[in-house]
Amino acid sequence: MNLKVQEARVPGLPVAPPPPPEPLTTGTESPAASPIRKFLLERSNSAISDGTFRWLMLVCALVIFGIVALIAWQLISRSQLSISKFGLGFFFKQAWDPVSGNFGALPFIYGTLVSSIVALIIAVPLAIGVAVFLTEMCPKFLRGPLSFLTELLAAIPSVVYGLWAIFVLVPILREHVNPYLMKTLGWTGFFTGPNYGIGILAAGVILAIMILPIISSLTREVMTAVPHTQREAVLALGATRWEMIRMGVLRNARIGIVGSIILGLGRALGETMAVTMVIGNRPEIVKSLLGLGYSMSSVIANEFSEASDDMYLSALIEIGLALFIVTIIVNAIARLLVWAVTRGAPQRVV
């Protein structure tokens, strides 16, 4: 027996509104099915987006391998005439005679390596010194303008560097620097012979100026990333400012500094116009840095348009292959140097 209990109504009070009607659903769908379907749809779209993004990033990474492989394949295939005729002896021969068809790349390899080494010897101490000054010692009002000017050097075209070297650097070397080097260090054999002004030393100096902003800027960024706690800890132990910079900053930033030097060396190895204008463009191997030389990129730029036959063109392309191989070898040696310094261990905390 069902009894209906009626609620007592108090006169004067409002009557509560009836509850809203429940949404109509089909017989096969529950009220909770719509949010579940929305969640599954969003998850499916997210999975598709993640998969697309993953494949795009994979393609971007594979493009690097593809570019390197394409460059190597083109250099090897286009230099087959020279490779089949001269073989590996092409990289160890000194002769360069387009008339008789006798070619050798050793003078160009020598000029490229020696001028790049001279550039590193000059640029690395200066670049690290500039980075240390800007990071640790420079007043705030001078830090911005000096940093801007340092980075501006990297934006100057190489042909402008070459013109400046011809009209400014070469006369300074010929009239002041070279005579002093010949007088004081001539006994070493590295500063002897005719004083042309142009030559391997001039090419090394202009390359040093060109790679200095690259090494300095990257070194400064690496030094800035070293935590201030490293500096404070070394100073708290009673170290001087120089000891703090040497042990607390440079030691922890050494891997990045070596990386910046590698990038600077890569720029020096591949530089063309500025080197072509001051190195002398003579395919010789001389001990003296005052002598004339030739680089691999310079001979390609100078003689590529003059290649009159297929063998001549193939020899020039094989020089490009030699430059490609030298770049790979130099980077491999640099990585071995990094491993020798760090022994594969992470950066130490002082």
C-alpha atoms as one frame of an Amber mdcrd trajectory, in Angstrom:
protein
   0.000   0.000   0.000   1.664   3.213  -1.271   1.188   6.292   0.778   1.875
   9.753  -0.730   3.313  12.172   1.781   2.473  15.743   0.948   4.946  18.406
   2.013   3.541  21.007   4.269   3.466  24.431   2.683   4.072  27.475   4.759
   1.950  30.397   3.634   4.014  33.288   2.206   7.110  31.282   1.193   7.937
  30.856  -2.550   7.562  27.513  -4.096  10.874  25.912  -5.253  11.083  25.514
  -9.033  10.933  22.013 -10.403  14.296  20.394 -11.368  15.347  20.737 -15.026
  14.447  17.837 -17.235  17.220  15.340 -17.937  18.606  15.340 -21.513  17.034
  12.890 -23.829  19.328  10.059 -24.798  18.991   7.323 -27.283  18.532   3.843
 -26.153  22.102   2.862 -27.082  24.034   5.853 -25.537  24.505   6.611 -21.870
  24.763  10.194 -20.539  28.532   9.724 -19.904  29.232   8.589 -23.475  29.603
  12.117 -24.917  32.527  13.204 -22.655  34.267   9.854 -23.236  33.900  10.203
 -26.989  35.301  13.771 -26.812  38.292  12.577 -24.756  39.032   9.743 -27.153
  38.766  12.089 -30.127  41.179  14.606 -28.560  43.604  11.820 -27.686  43.484
  10.502 -31.238  44.185  13.983 -32.642  47.059  14.404 -30.199  48.565  11.080
 -31.237  48.334  12.086 -34.897  49.977  15.444 -34.157  52.767  13.821 -32.138
  53.410  11.298 -34.874  53.498  13.991 -37.556  55.849  16.127 -35.472  58.125
  13.142 -34.825  58.380  12.326 -38.526  59.036  15.950 -39.439  61.888  16.152
 -36.941  63.280  12.872 -38.250  63.200  14.232 -41.796  65.019  17.383 -40.643
  67.725  15.249 -39.034  68.052  13.022 -42.109  68.423  16.089 -44.331  71.824
  16.748 -42.716  73.015  13.249 -43.590  71.578  13.646 -47.063  73.381  16.941
 -47.696  76.738  15.561 -46.543  76.276  12.382 -48.587  75.246  14.384 -51.665
  78.293  16.662 -51.378  80.642  13.695 -50.991  79.025  11.835 -53.883  79.244
  14.835 -56.220  82.884  15.518 -55.327  83.871  11.883 -55.795  81.928  11.348
 -59.025  83.084  14.605 -60.655  86.742  13.949 -59.792  86.922  10.404 -61.144
  89.211  11.378 -64.037  91.804  12.812 -61.704  91.430  10.002 -59.171  91.824
   7.293 -61.807  94.948   8.922 -63.284  96.798  10.142 -60.167  95.262   8.089
 -57.345  96.277   8.971 -53.804  99.501  10.429 -55.146  97.483  13.494 -56.122
  97.523  14.622 -52.469 101.300  14.173 -52.165 102.537  15.659 -55.442 103.817
  19.216 -55.662 103.504  19.737 -59.403 100.689  21.879 -60.775 101.007  22.191
 -64.547  97.709  22.540 -66.424  99.507  22.714 -69.779 101.046  19.244 -69.500
  98.155  17.847 -67.437 100.262  17.161 -64.353  98.455  18.022 -61.118  99.186
  17.710 -57.409  97.392  19.196 -54.394 100.137  19.140 -51.750 101.079  22.871
 -52.033  97.452  23.867 -51.579  96.947  21.579 -48.591 100.140  22.948 -47.056
  99.115  26.579 -47.592  95.650  25.993 -46.140  96.879  24.228 -43.018  99.778
  26.577 -42.294  97.750  29.769 -42.731  94.971  28.342 -40.529  97.447  27.312
 -37.812  99.000  30.804 -37.852  95.517  32.274 -37.550  94.729  30.104 -34.528
  98.028  30.961 -32.823  97.199  34.657 -33.128  93.433  34.589 -32.609  92.899
  32.143 -29.729  94.755  34.076 -26.987  93.228  37.361 -28.133  89.715  35.911
 -28.341  89.913  34.312 -24.892  91.335  37.548 -23.470  88.480  39.580 -24.950
  85.938  37.084 -23.616  87.469  37.151 -20.115  87.489  40.957 -20.082  83.889
  41.260 -21.258  82.643  38.621 -18.837  84.641  39.311 -15.689  86.272  42.745
 -15.786  84.511  45.068 -18.228  82.485  47.997 -16.761  78.785  47.843 -17.512
  78.747  51.028 -19.619  81.459  49.597 -21.901  80.249  45.991 -22.097  77.406
  46.630 -24.539  79.315  48.699 -27.136  82.381  46.453 -26.988  80.291  43.309
 -27.400  78.472  44.869 -30.349  81.717  45.848 -32.061  83.194  42.396 -31.492
  80.188  40.684 -33.053  80.128  43.257 -35.859  83.519  42.005 -37.046  81.903
  38.677 -37.906  79.390  40.378 -40.213  81.949  42.148 -42.416  82.214  40.494
 -45.870  85.462  38.697 -46.583  86.171  40.801 -49.681  86.161  43.902 -47.483
  88.696  42.209 -45.221  90.782  41.469 -48.301  90.722  45.078 -49.507  91.634
  46.303 -46.031  94.473  43.805 -45.901  95.877  44.965 -49.258  95.827  48.685
 -48.470  96.470  48.641 -44.700  97.737  45.307 -43.370 100.222  44.430 -46.109
 102.068  47.797 -45.947 102.292  47.523 -42.162 103.713  44.031 -42.400 106.149
  44.929 -45.167 107.490  48.093 -43.578 107.390  47.377 -39.841 106.487  43.838
 -38.749 108.361  41.676 -41.235 111.723  43.473 -40.903 111.526  43.139 -37.129
 110.671  39.425 -37.372 113.467  38.848 -39.872 115.945  40.569 -37.570 114.947
  38.886 -34.318 113.589  35.491 -35.402 115.264  34.988 -38.747 117.501  32.303
 -37.250 114.470  30.007 -36.927 113.989  29.876 -40.682 110.334  30.899 -40.423
 110.987  34.559 -41.245 113.499  34.610 -44.076 113.502  35.410 -47.767 112.162
  38.345 -49.774 109.869  40.735 -47.945 106.859  40.986 -50.265 104.349  41.932
 -47.582 101.860  39.438 -48.976 102.305  35.781 -48.207 101.344  33.081 -45.728
 101.852  35.351 -42.707  99.557  38.022 -44.144  96.925  35.377 -44.873  97.239
  34.044 -41.313  96.865  37.513 -39.809  93.757  38.366 -41.818  92.269  34.960
 -40.988  92.982  35.587 -37.297  91.050  38.862 -37.469  88.153  37.110 -39.200
  87.835  34.205 -36.759  88.494  36.260 -33.619  84.848  37.426 -33.182  83.567
  33.863 -33.656  85.814  32.364 -30.988  85.364  35.351 -28.658  81.560  35.442
 -28.851  81.121  31.707 -28.288  83.699  31.677 -25.480  81.910  34.557 -23.786
  78.582  32.736 -23.990  80.129  29.618 -22.461  81.790  31.601 -19.662  78.537
  33.409 -18.918  76.807  30.036 -18.522  79.182  29.028 -15.699  77.220  29.450
 -12.406  78.234  32.320 -10.137  78.463  29.852  -7.280  81.658  28.531  -8.881
  83.226  31.976  -8.695  82.036  32.564  -5.136  83.302  29.188  -3.959  86.793
  29.770  -5.348  86.976  33.285  -3.921  85.775  32.010  -0.543  88.756  29.656
  -0.465  91.086  32.636  -0.669  91.913  32.558  -4.371  92.898  35.673  -6.275
  90.830  37.025  -9.132  93.101  35.399 -11.705  92.928  32.072  -9.887  89.150
  32.366  -9.742  88.956  32.936 -13.497  91.425  30.158 -14.244  90.022  27.496
 -11.907  86.405  28.495 -11.456  85.512  29.721 -14.942  87.933  28.625 -17.649
  88.267  25.090 -16.304  84.515  24.568 -16.301  84.134  26.228 -19.712  87.016
  24.421 -21.416  84.815  22.098 -23.482  82.846  25.007 -24.926  86.052  26.941
 -25.574  87.484  24.030 -27.561  84.225  23.892 -29.518  84.487  27.597 -30.359
  88.070  27.074 -31.531  86.883  24.240 -33.787  84.288  26.526 -35.369  86.902
  29.216 -35.870  89.230  26.691 -37.495  86.437  25.609 -39.819  85.948  29.214
 -40.903  89.702  29.600 -41.471  89.983  26.421 -43.547  87.198  27.406 -45.907
  87.878  31.133 -46.276  88.385  32.154 -49.902  88.349  35.795 -50.980  90.407
  37.467 -48.258  93.048  34.734 -48.413  93.174  34.828 -52.208  93.915  38.553
 -52.153  96.921  38.361 -49.806  98.466  34.868 -49.839 100.370  35.336 -53.104
  98.756  32.501 -55.121 101.937  30.595 -55.874 101.823  26.766 -55.576 104.981
  26.318 -53.537 105.944  24.715 -50.254 108.220  27.053 -48.330 109.321  26.994
 -44.724 109.295  30.764 -44.334 105.986  32.348 -43.402 106.990  35.388 -45.439
 106.949  33.312 -48.621 104.119  33.118 -51.114 101.620  30.311 -50.930  98.301
  29.029 -52.172  95.228  27.589 -50.453  92.743  24.995 -51.658  89.789  27.353
 -51.706  91.855  30.040 -53.458  92.957  27.824 -56.337  89.371  26.695 -56.919
  88.138  30.301 -56.958  90.963  31.507 -59.216  91.145  28.722 -61.794  87.716
  27.087 -61.941  86.533  29.392 -64.720  89.799  28.835 -66.614  89.605  25.027
 -66.644  89.893  24.266 -70.349  89.583  20.486 -70.321  87.948  17.745 -68.310
  91.156  16.684 -66.531  91.840  20.218 -65.346  88.268  20.550 -64.040  88.431
  17.129 -62.415  91.677  18.062 -60.639  90.084  21.228 -59.238  87.071  19.259
 -58.013  89.417  16.750 -56.396  91.037  19.661 -54.547  87.555  20.428 -53.249
  87.365  16.798 -52.174  90.715  17.221 -50.421  89.375  20.286 -48.600  86.331
  18.267 -47.585  88.531  15.436 -46.265  90.888  17.836 -44.449  87.922  19.471
 -42.733  86.653  16.082 -41.544  90.108  15.053 -40.301  90.654  18.334 -38.458
  87.290  18.060 -36.722  88.044  14.449 -35.769  91.403  15.468 -34.295  89.700
  18.284 -32.398  87.209  15.833 -30.919  90.093  13.581 -29.872  91.671  16.586
 -28.175  88.434  17.247 -26.318  88.370  13.629 -25.186  92.025  13.833 -24.136
  91.265  16.884 -21.980  88.054  15.644 -20.413  88.561  11.834 -20.628  84.874
  11.580 -21.419  83.924  12.910 -17.994  81.455  15.736 -17.400  82.627  19.152
 -16.350  84.051  19.206 -12.863  82.726  21.386 -10.117  85.428  23.213  -8.234
